[in-house]
Amino acid sequence: MRRRRAKIVATVGPASASPEMLKALFLAGVDTFRLNFSHGTHKDHASVHASIRALERDMRRPIGILMDLQGPKIRVGTLRDRKITVRSGETIRFVCSGSEGDGRAIPLPHPEIFAALAPGDDLLIDDGKVRVRATRLGNDYIEAEVIVGGAISNHKGVNLPGTILDLSPLTSKDRADLESGLHLGVDWVALSFVQKPSDVIEARALIGERAGLMAKIEKPAALERIDDIIQMSDAIMVARGDLGVEIPHEEVPARQKELVRACRLAGKPVIVATQMLDSMVAAPTPTRAEASDVATAIYDGADAVMLSAESATGLYPREAVEMMDRIIRSTEQHKMYRAIIEATQPDEDQTPPHAVAAAAAGLASAIHAAAIVAYTSSGATAGRIARKRPRVPILATTTSVEVSRRLCLLWGAHSALSGQVQSYEEMVGRATELAKQEEFAVSGDSLVVVAGIPLGQAGTTNNLRVVSVS
């Protein structure tokens, strides 16, 4: 049992792909493992997936697996001399096609940029280290003024913060990766560079119900349609890396708070990601600012926080997970935590399922229940209860292995598999057995049991009962 509510997601890479390290990371606190399909082969990911599922069997605990698609990364082409240096105030030229670029013509082999860009729009190169502004455009060229100079080298990334591109979020590589991941049986698919709700619809058509769909918010355009994107997704990732390139740095913290609150209001899990303990890639301890960054995400009410290079390629993957676990537990135990979380409570949703879930959270707190036991066939009942961020843990029991794994991302949820129950009394009896078995309750404790009647039917959270453990 984790002695915390927020979850930890860790990226698997060369530093953490061995079965021994995966086990060490799980025991240190990882709830869901991320497979980054921007790197590695299908064979590599299949091997890691098999190791995680073997670990799951050994630990007898569900473990989530998130596959993260690369998405349509825009890059400059090949430069004749591999690198050029541009200076503020000078004019440079981008071309859509042609020979290798030089200082006068930088290849940018993305026709969709030439179709969408307008004079005055900015292009950010190499994570914003170089900034240029379009001044004159043709069908196959862009002239731009250099605003912030620097070096441009082969295949550096390009961001266009003010431009919506007519670009599918799924490249041919993504589609092949997606088929491979779904065949393996991943639990979540993270969709990169989402710009608009139709991007989510396109991905949903391919994924169906085979995995949860997570939209990564890293484009300003997505912020303009965020409510629709949240409603169409199963979860959200606040991907602060590219988002922090495309919007001013000083706006990122407020946007993070807005996104976390919007997801909580909608009852959808939200992950805060990117550079959370970045110095631990090369050092055994984080900076104080990084520790504060993780704590801020927890105070905001995020469902999960994520490690990227820290666990994938860093020198101290286990220590990074242990540190994140300690920061979360310390934050959640602080005297200010409950006051802040309850001050940001979302308004009540005027539907019976949400009202029952809210009542369960309030009742469990009032009677000092040992846990809330949520019978859930799709995960929705547990999600409605977690939305209230109750003081007591949520024991989310389901008959579905897939649902139990997806719940490894949900705030406060300890997921456990349960067999089918045929009657109301059997449900109550099973709830008390599970609470004792999972070490949430002992004889004399009270439990709040929430379910939908008829049993096993999704979306029918309508029943609440207090039971004593005997």
ZIFENGI-V742053 format. One record per run of one state. SS is the DSSP state (hx for helix, st for strand, lp for the rest). FROM is the first residue (numbers start at 1). LEN is the number of residues. If there is no record, write none. Layout:
{{SS,FROM,LEN} {SS,FROM,LEN}}
This chain:
{{lp,1,6} {st,7,6} {lp,13,6} {hx,19,10} {lp,29,3} {st,32,5} {lp,37,5} {hx,42,18} {lp,60,4} {st,64,5} {lp,69,6} {st,75,1} {lp,76,3} {st,79,1} {lp,80,3} {st,83,4} {lp,87,4} {st,91,5} {lp,96,5} {st,101,1} {lp,102,4} {st,106,2} {lp,108,3} {hx,111,6} {lp,117,5} {st,122,4} {lp,126,4} {st,130,8} {lp,138,3} {st,141,8} {lp,149,1} {st,150,4} {lp,154,3} {st,157,3} {lp,160,12} {hx,172,13} {lp,185,3} {st,188,4} {lp,192,5} {hx,197,11} {lp,208,4} {st,212,6} {lp,218,2} {hx,220,5} {lp,225,1} {hx,226,7} {lp,233,2} {st,235,5} {hx,240,7} {lp,247,2} {hx,249,18} {lp,267,2} {st,269,5} {lp,274,4} {hx,278,4} {lp,282,6} {hx,288,13} {lp,301,3} {st,304,4} {lp,308,1} {hx,309,4} {lp,313,4} {hx,317,17} {lp,334,3} {hx,337,7} {lp,344,8} {hx,352,15} {lp,367,4} {st,371,5} {lp,376,4} {hx,380,7} {lp,387,7} {st,394,5} {lp,399,2} {hx,401,9} {lp,410,3} {st,413,5} {lp,418,6} {hx,424,14} {lp,438,8} {st,446,7} {lp,453,8} {st,461,8} {lp,469,2}}
